[in-house]
Structure formats: structure tokens, C-alpha cells
Amino acid sequence: MKILMVLTSHDRLGNTGKPTGFWLEEFASPWYAFKDAGADITLASPAGGQPPIDPSSDVADAQTPATERFKQDSDAQHALATTVKLADVRADDFDALFYPGGHGPLWDLAEDPTSIRLIEAFQSQGKVVGAVCHAPGVLRHVRTPEGTALVAGRRVTGFTNSEEQAVGLTDIVPFLVEDMLQANGAEFSRGDDWASHVITDDRLVTGQNPASSQATAESVLALLR
């Protein structure tokens, strides 16, 4: 079981001057879910090397058992610091593709032609694609072989407009995940703000927010099994 996890390389929160990146919990929980299930994991990012961690995800009240485990795990830290370049990976070499969220992906991965082609290749090969929180934003420009939006007519979830409003970034992000998915024809499903909510539609798995990261990874594993 080979899983490719793709992380953002973007570290600036729009024009605010503030840092951003990926959300630590949304990496750590899936990483350990996959590792504990015996998966062979490859980490990639557009720039390669160490992806930026959103500092807001590394404060005391954002910690979870998975993030605490990561902080004691030198092997996981080394893997994260040495991600391969996204351009150097191929869908043929993996069984599943997973995107952790954080605000960073809205700027780089959502617009990255290499990422878009990679998702299209996984889907055309009937392989599993998972994304959590802001990471469903990477589906923005992904198309089917027929040229329609990948999410059109499919049930998906992601970070909601009300959650974005709650963190005060509605006017900062390049687009709202919920609005984008609906504009592309998706049937957007949401749970309560900040509660775990995961949707599986065929081989596409999406999770709503950080609390959904573990369940999203488990849903990916269920499809692989």
C-alpha cells in the first residue's frame, strides 16, 4: 500500500504579511493512520524540502495526540523536512493520494498544473484521492477526461464559509472552498462547525476541518482495503 501525501510550499497569508502553510494536525493524524496501517508513504511538495507549518497550528491549544507524537518522532520530522519535488512523482507509483489542508494550498496547489494533472491521473486510474479542510481547494481546476469539473454532481465537503468567517479570513483567502465547490457543480455537504465530517463519493474522500483529519485518513484506508 503506497500513499503519496502532497503538502503546500506556500508560506504567506495573502498580503497580510503573516505566515501560513499546512495545518500540523491535518498532516500528523493521517501520517500516523497510514503508518500504523503499514503504508509506505512518500511526501511531496511543489518546492521540495521542508514545507511551511502554519504557526497557528503549532500553538499549545492546537495540539492533539498525533501532533504530540510527531514532536517526539525524529523519523517523521526528517521525512517532512525532505519532501520530494511534486514534479518528480508519478501516479503510476502509488495507490492513493492525500492532501493535508491549511490555508497554503489555496494559493499554490489549487493553481499548480502538476498537482492538477496528478489528481486527474489518479482519478482516471481509479485510485483514491483524499483531501481535508482547505485541501479540497486543490480540486478547483481538476477536470474529468470529458472536460467537466471533477466535483460536478459529486458529494464533497471542505472548510465551510462559516468556519472561514470564524477565523477572520473570508476577505484574505483567494477563494472560499465551499463557494468554489458549489460553483463547480458539487453537492456540498457540511456538518457542524469544527466537528468531524467526512464524505466518500466513489474514490474521492473529503473532510471538513482539522477535526476531520483522522476520519478522512481512515476512510481512505477503508477504500484501499
RANOR-V898363 format. One record per pair of residues at least 24 apart in sequence whose C-alpha atoms are under 7 Angstrom apart, sorted by the first residue. I is the first residue (numbers start at 1). GAP is how many residues later the second one is. Records with the same first field share a line. If there is no record, write none. Layout:
I->GAP  GAP
//
This chain:
1->38  39  94
2->37  38  39  92  93  94
3->36  37  38  39  91  92  93  94
4->37  38  39  90  92  93  94
5->37  38  39  92  93  94
6->37  38  39  92  93
7->37  38  44  92  93
8->37  38  43  96  97  100  101
9->36  37  38  42  43
10->42  94  97  98
11->41  93
14->158  159
19->35
20->33  34  35  83  84
21->31  32  33  81  82  83
22->30  31  32  78  79  80  81  82
23->30  31  34  78  79
24->29  33  34  43
25->39  41  42  185
26->74  75  184  187
27->73
28->38  39  42
29->37  184  185
30->183  184  187
33->184  185
43->37  40  41
44->39  40  41  42
45->38  39  40  41
46->39  40
47->38
48->34  35  36  37
49->32  33  34  35
50->30  31  32  33
87->27
91->27  30  31
95->32  33
96->31  32  33
97->31  32  33
98->31  32  33
99->31  32  33  36
100->31  32  35
101->31  32  33  34
102->32
103->31
105->30  33
106->31  32  68
107->67
109->29
110->27  28  29  30
116->25  26
120->24
127->76
128->75  76  92
129->74  75  76
130->74  75  76  90
131->74  75  76
132->26  74  75  76  77  81  84
133->25  26  74  75  76  77
134->24  25  43
136->70
137->40
140->40
149->35
151->33  34  35
152->32  33  34
153->32  33  34
154->32  33  47
155->31  32  33  34  44  46
156->30  31  32  33  43  50
157->31  32  33  41  42  49  50  51
158->48  49  50  51
159->49  50
163->30
//
